[in-house]
């Protein structure tokens, strides 16, 4: 379906209403919270097309993130630290109400979560539209466990609907780099997503690693959307990435394995006496 101006305004109104409770006074902006949108060549999926759109938290065009990333588009929610907002076009894609949420809007740096929602990503005319690949990435730094050291779990949750294909990944980086992707990676891929135009999809993945108390780290995630070029192709999704300590049941499993190992060791010692 073609999106009318009224439909577009409706999506924007829904997003605004959903977030109105979160828009309150907050600490100064964290300029490490960044949204990056990159278009790729469908015939060469590793080849970047044009210039990526970079949006820095609370930044206008030309703002610089903590690691030196230059904003090529303004954050349309300037004055709301912890929320990124972009509404515009990139190649054959029209992005409506693309939101990113992080600290301090979602809590302080001990709440280790980032959340991205894109209301609509659709091929724009002429129809049928050209094929396209769009990558949406979001990152934030300086998350920390003040006193806890040990195993942590990186989780990825995504849900939405698409006329194309969608893949998603989450990243945890102990070097605390923007878009750092060197440590724990949690990947999601739905081979059946989009086999029926407009079909709903959902995915969950997790990975484990270790953290040291007081050492900051970054969280990033990436969603890649591919449209084959059919008319009015669209994708909507909500993607949440979070780092947290494993549930007690997970610790119980590891503890049980350790106890089993000790029992086996003791049994072998008795057998060799």
C-alpha positions as CSV (number, residue, x, y, z in Angstrom):
1,X,0.0,0.0,0.0
2,X,1.1,3.6,-0.6
3,X,1.5,5.7,2.5
4,X,-0.6,8.9,2.4
5,X,0.3,12.0,4.3
6,X,-2.4,11.1,6.7
7,X,-0.9,7.7,7.3
8,X,2.5,9.2,7.8
9,X,1.2,11.6,10.3
10,X,-0.7,8.8,12.1
11,X,2.6,6.8,12.5
12,X,4.3,9.8,13.9
13,X,1.4,10.5,16.3
14,X,1.5,6.9,17.6
15,X,5.3,7.1,18.2
16,X,4.9,10.4,20.0
17,X,2.1,9.1,22.2
18,X,4.0,6.0,23.1
19,X,7.0,8.0,24.3
20,X,5.3,11.0,25.9
21,X,5.7,9.5,29.4
22,X,9.4,9.2,28.9
23,X,10.1,12.7,27.8
24,X,11.1,14.4,31.0
25,X,13.9,16.4,32.5
26,X,17.2,14.4,32.3
27,X,20.9,14.8,32.8
28,X,23.2,16.3,30.0
29,X,23.4,14.4,26.7
30,X,25.7,11.5,26.2
31,X,27.3,12.2,22.8
32,X,28.3,8.6,22.4
33,X,24.7,7.6,21.6
34,X,24.7,7.4,17.8
35,X,22.4,6.2,15.0
36,X,24.0,5.3,11.7
37,X,22.0,4.4,8.5
38,X,23.9,2.9,5.5
39,X,22.7,2.0,2.1
40,X,24.3,-1.0,0.3
41,X,24.4,-2.1,-3.4
42,X,22.0,-5.0,-3.9
43,X,24.3,-6.5,-6.5
44,X,27.3,-6.2,-4.2
45,X,26.0,-6.3,-0.6
46,X,29.4,-5.3,0.9
47,X,29.6,-2.1,-1.2
48,X,28.4,1.1,0.5
49,X,26.3,3.4,-1.7
50,X,26.6,7.1,-1.1
51,X,27.2,8.6,2.3
52,X,25.8,7.1,5.5
53,X,23.4,9.1,7.6
54,X,24.8,9.7,11.1
55,X,22.7,11.1,13.9
56,X,24.3,12.1,17.2
57,X,22.3,12.4,20.4
58,X,21.1,16.0,20.8
59,X,23.3,17.0,17.9
60,X,22.7,19.2,14.9
61,X,24.3,18.6,11.5
62,X,28.1,18.8,12.1
63,X,27.9,17.6,15.7
64,X,30.7,15.2,16.7
65,X,30.3,12.1,18.8
66,X,32.6,11.0,21.6
67,X,34.8,9.0,19.2
68,X,34.7,11.6,16.4
69,X,31.7,10.4,14.3
70,X,30.4,13.4,12.4
71,X,26.6,14.0,12.3
72,X,25.3,14.2,8.7
73,X,21.7,14.7,9.9
74,X,20.3,16.5,12.9
75,X,18.7,14.7,15.8
76,X,15.1,15.7,15.5
77,X,14.7,15.3,19.2
78,X,17.4,17.7,20.3
79,X,16.8,18.6,23.9
80,X,15.7,15.0,24.8
81,X,18.9,13.3,25.9
82,X,18.8,9.5,25.4
83,X,16.5,9.7,22.4
84,X,17.5,9.7,18.8
85,X,14.9,10.5,16.1
86,X,15.2,10.6,12.3
87,X,12.7,11.0,9.6
88,X,13.9,11.1,6.0
89,X,14.9,9.3,2.8
90,X,18.0,7.3,1.9
91,X,18.2,6.0,-1.6
92,X,15.1,3.9,-2.4
93,X,14.1,3.9,1.3
94,X,11.7,6.2,3.2
95,X,12.3,6.1,6.9
96,X,9.5,7.2,9.1
97,X,9.7,7.8,12.9
98,X,13.0,5.9,13.3
99,X,13.6,6.1,17.1
100,X,16.5,5.1,19.3
101,X,16.3,5.0,23.1
102,X,19.1,4.7,25.6
103,X,20.3,6.2,28.9
104,X,19.5,8.5,30.5
105,X,15.9,8.2,29.2
106,X,15.9,4.5,29.9
107,X,17.7,4.9,33.2
108,X,21.3,5.5,34.2
109,X,24.4,3.7,32.9
110,X,23.7,0.7,35.1
111,X,20.6,-0.1,33.0
112,X,22.3,-1.8,30.1
113,X,19.8,-1.5,27.3
114,X,19.3,0.2,23.9
115,X,16.1,0.1,22.0
116,X,15.4,0.9,18.3
117,X,12.0,1.2,16.6
118,X,11.5,2.0,12.9
119,X,7.9,2.6,12.0
120,X,8.2,2.1,8.3
121,X,11.0,1.5,5.9
122,X,9.5,1.4,2.4
123,X,10.6,1.6,-1.2
124,X,9.7,4.9,-2.7
125,X,8.5,5.5,-6.3
126,X,8.6,5.1,-9.2
127,X,6.8,1.7,-8.9
128,X,7.8,-1.0,-8.9
129,X,10.7,0.5,-6.8
130,X,14.3,-0.5,-7.2
131,X,15.8,-3.2,-4.9
132,X,17.7,-1.9,-1.9
133,X,19.6,-2.9,1.2
134,X,19.6,-0.7,4.2
135,X,21.5,-1.2,7.4
136,X,20.4,0.5,10.6
137,X,23.0,0.6,13.5
138,X,22.8,2.1,16.9
139,X,25.5,2.3,19.7
140,X,26.1,3.7,23.1
141,X,29.1,3.6,25.5
142,X,29.9,3.8,29.2
143,X,27.6,1.1,30.5
144,X,29.1,-0.3,33.7
145,X,28.6,-2.8,36.5
146,X,29.8,-0.9,39.6
147,X,30.4,-4.0,41.8
148,X,29.6,-7.1,39.9
149,X,32.3,-9.2,38.1
150,X,31.6,-12.4,36.3
151,X,29.3,-13.9,33.6
152,X,26.9,-11.6,31.8
153,X,24.3,-12.4,29.1
154,X,23.8,-10.4,25.9
155,X,20.2,-10.7,24.6
156,X,18.6,-9.7,21.3
157,X,14.9,-9.4,20.8
158,X,13.2,-8.3,17.6
159,X,9.7,-8.3,16.2
160,X,7.9,-6.7,13.3
161,X,6.6,-7.3,9.8
162,X,8.3,-7.2,6.5
163,X,7.9,-7.6,2.7
164,X,11.6,-8.4,2.4
165,X,14.2,-10.0,4.5
166,X,15.6,-8.9,7.9
167,X,18.7,-9.9,9.9
168,X,19.8,-8.5,13.2
169,X,22.9,-8.7,15.5
170,X,23.8,-7.3,18.9
171,X,27.3,-6.5,20.1
172,X,29.0,-6.0,23.5
173,X,32.5,-4.4,23.5
174,X,34.8,-4.3,26.6
175,X,36.9,-1.6,24.8
176,X,33.9,0.7,25.2
177,X,34.1,1.8,21.6
178,X,31.2,3.2,19.6
179,X,30.1,0.5,17.2
180,X,32.6,-1.8,19.0
181,X,32.0,-5.4,17.8
182,X,35.0,-7.4,19.1
183,X,33.7,-9.3,22.1
184,X,30.3,-10.9,22.5
185,X,28.0,-11.1,19.5
186,X,24.4,-12.3,19.4
187,X,22.9,-12.9,16.0
188,X,19.4,-13.2,14.7
189,X,18.4,-14.4,11.2
190,X,15.0,-15.4,10.1
191,X,15.1,-17.4,6.8
192,X,11.4,-17.4,6.6
193,X,10.9,-13.7,7.4
194,X,9.1,-12.1,4.6
195,X,8.2,-15.2,2.5
196,X,4.7,-13.9,2.7
197,X,4.5,-10.1,1.9
198,X,3.7,-8.2,5.1
199,X,4.3,-11.3,7.3
200,X,5.0,-10.9,11.0
201,X,8.3,-12.1,12.4
202,X,10.0,-12.4,15.8
203,X,13.4,-13.5,17.0
204,X,15.5,-14.0,20.1
205,X,19.1,-14.8,20.6
206,X,21.6,-14.7,23.4
207,X,25.4,-15.0,24.1
208,X,27.5,-15.1,27.2
209,X,30.8,-13.4,28.3
210,X,32.6,-12.0,31.3
211,X,32.7,-8.5,32.7
212,X,34.9,-6.8,35.3
213,X,33.4,-4.5,37.9
214,X,34.0,-0.8,37.2
215,X,35.2,-1.3,33.6
216,X,32.8,0.5,31.1
217,X,31.6,-1.2,27.9
218,X,29.6,-0.4,24.9
219,X,26.4,-1.9,23.5
220,X,25.6,-1.8,19.8
221,X,23.2,-3.4,17.4
222,X,22.5,-3.7,13.7
223,X,19.5,-4.5,11.6
224,X,19.9,-5.1,7.9
225,X,16.7,-4.8,5.7
226,X,16.6,-6.0,2.1
227,X,13.8,-5.3,-0.3
228,X,13.7,-7.0,-3.7
229,X,12.1,-4.1,-5.5
230,X,8.4,-5.0,-5.5
231,X,6.0,-2.1,-5.2
232,X,5.4,-0.5,-1.8
233,X,7.7,-2.9,0.0
234,X,7.9,-2.0,3.7
235,X,9.4,-3.2,7.0
236,X,8.6,-2.3,10.5
237,X,10.4,-3.5,13.6
238,X,11.3,-3.0,17.2
239,X,14.7,-4.2,18.3
240,X,16.0,-4.4,21.9
241,X,19.5,-5.2,23.0
242,X,20.4,-5.7,26.6
243,X,23.2,-6.9,28.8
244,X,22.3,-8.4,32.2
245,X,23.4,-11.1,34.6
246,X,22.1,-14.6,33.9
247,X,19.0,-15.8,35.7
248,X,19.5,-18.0,38.8
249,X,18.6,-21.0,36.8
250,X,21.6,-20.4,34.5
251,X,23.9,-20.2,37.5
252,X,22.3,-23.4,38.8
253,X,23.2,-25.2,35.6
254,X,26.8,-24.1,35.8
255,X,26.9,-24.9,39.5
256,X,25.4,-28.3,38.8
257,X,28.0,-29.1,36.2
258,X,30.7,-28.0,38.6
259,X,29.3,-30.3,41.3
260,X,29.1,-33.2,38.8
261,X,32.7,-32.7,37.9
262,X,33.8,-32.8,41.6
263,X,31.8,-35.9,42.2
264,X,33.4,-37.6,39.2
265,X,36.8,-36.5,40.4
266,X,36.2,-37.9,43.9
267,X,34.9,-41.2,42.5
268,X,38.0,-41.6,40.3
269,X,40.2,-41.0,43.4
270,X,38.4,-43.7,45.4
271,X,38.7,-46.1,42.5
272,X,42.4,-45.7,42.3
273,X,43.1,-46.1,46.1
